[in-house]
Structure formats: structure tokens, C-alpha cells
Amino acid sequence: MSNMREQLLAKTSGIRTTSSIKEDEVKRSNRTQTAPGLAGALAVAQLRVQELESTGAASQLSVSDIVPNPWQPRRVFNEAKLSELAESIREVGLMQPIVVRRADDIYQIVAGERRWRAHKMVGLEAIKAVVVECSDEDMAVLALVENVSRDDLSDYEVAMSMRQTEKEFPDRKRMAEALGMSRSGLYQFLSFENLPDFIRKDLDIQPRLLGGTAAQAIVAAVKKHGEDGVNAAMELWPLVVKGDMDQGKVAAAIKALATRRTTTNSASERSIDKFFSGKEHAGSITKDISGITVKIKAGVLTDAQETQIRELISQMFHAHPKAN
């Protein structure tokens, strides 16, 4: 379990225990009821699935007419465990029907996506399913809460699902309550959204490259150092992808590299050269990002020297007439 989810469970699960949630609490409402704490929210989600499963008889549906829950956070499924399930279904059949809801001409999975994928793996054309009425909010919460406290789901997958789920709630406060977590805990997951695009593209392919705590630290480091932070992250991130840098050290490395470059750039952007007439300080030439400034002390130049300087500058920048 990731450190972030351990922290969330520690902060919230003691408010209400799983055993204190009664099944009739769920049945009093036609939508998902939630309890404070991830453990409580998970328990209520499981009771809600049981309630839905008991609402109707299972029927045979075409596997090709079924699609995953649009709010499903999981992007990577364990192929070995999926193969074991597929082999079990091949030998003894499906012991528990999946739960789906009708959406236009297709069915969306409410619970049981692994069983559906296992059917596809062994080439079965039909699957036992219970068709239920289920709101979008129910679908979103059930898909997310069921997965959020599991080890094999990455923080990034949870975070992306939260972003997709957010539109089903009037505000983030209600969303946090539905997921059984504090708003600060919710914002930790949502910090993934603020990562640079090149990091998120890699996370789409390898969601376990970065945990929530490290992601939040990287976002803060990049934001603090602006363009230098982005450039530092761009240089360091490939090391994480290759496994040559621990994700927990990236934020500190970004800060160090960006600070060093900022200091170097500031020094290189401004240079001052002094010149002398004998031992007397005569003036200086200053170069910075805005231009070059020449300062000469009054009384140092003779009239002839001043004329020479003016003629030199005139020759350097005089526009030559165009050739006919």
C-alpha cells in the first residue's frame, strides 16, 4: 500500500469502523451511502454491490455488448491472475454473475470487470449478468472506492479516475465525503493533474512510476522554480523512467538543479568590465539581457578622443546606401 493511502486510512478509518455499517443503512436510499474513512466507504460500496446483485435474476448477455465502467480507474490488469480466473471459468463456469446497467444499445459494467475480461480471454460469447438501475454517481463511487484502498492499483490510476469522477459531484467537498477521505487527502491525489505533460504521458503507460507523495513534491518544486524547474524536471525524469533515480529524490534534485542554473544564469546575464586611464578609474562597460551600457567619467576624455568614439560608433552602425 502506498504511503499516501496509508496516511489517508490512518487519518480517517478510526472515525467509523466497517463493522458499524449496517446493510439497512444502504437500503434506505436509492444511491450510494458513504461513511467517513476509506474502510467505511469501501464497506458501504460492497454492500451496495450486494444490494444491486440481489435486485434481479441473472440472464445471459453477449460479451461483445458489454463495456467497462467508464469510471473504472484501473489501467493495468494483472495478466497472471486474470489467466488463473479465466482457467477457472473454463473448468467450472462463472460462479457469480457480473452486474451491469443498460446504456443505450450497450451494457456498462457496474461490478465484475475481471470476470468479463476472463470470458473474453477464453473466447466465451455469453456471460451471466444482472441488469440493474444505477446512477452515474453510483457508478463513479463504486468503481473508485472499490479500488482506492487496494495495493495493486497505482496512485496515478486513482488520481485520473478522481478527475473523471469529479464532474458527478457538485463540489470537491461532497466528492471527498463520498470517497471517505479528507479534502487535503483528495487534493494529494489531484496533484497529478499539475505534473508536466511529459511526465503524465509516461505515467499513462507506466502508472507505477510515481506515487502520490512524490508527485505532489515534484509539482511544488516545478511551480516554485518556473521554467528552470520544468527544464530540470525534463532532464531528471528519464532517470526515473530508467530506474536510475528513486522517485522520492526527484523533487529535491529538481530544486538543486534549478537553483544552480538560476544562480549561474543570473551571473552570466550581467557582466561589468572596468577600464582605467593610468591608475584612475575612467569608466565601465556593463552587459546584461537588455543591452550594453558604456559609462565614461566626465573629464577623462579629450575632445579628440570623444570625437574618435563618436566616429567609431557612427561607422559601426551607419546604414550603407543600397546598391543600384
Secondary structure by P-SEA (a helix, b strand, c coil): ccaaaaaaaaaccccccccccccccccccccccccccaaaaaaaaaaaaaaaaacbbbbbbbccccccccccccccccaaaaaaaaaaaaaccccbbbbbbbcccbbbbcccaaaaaaaaaacccbbbbbbbbbcaaaaaaaaaaaccccccccaaaaaaaaaaaccccccaaaaaaaacccaaaaaaaaccccccaaaaaaaaaccccccaaaaaaaaaaaaaaaaaaaaaaaacaaaaaaccccccaaaaaaaaaaaaaaaaaaaaabbbbbbbcccccccbbbbcccbbbbbbccccccaaaaaaaaaaaaaacccccccc
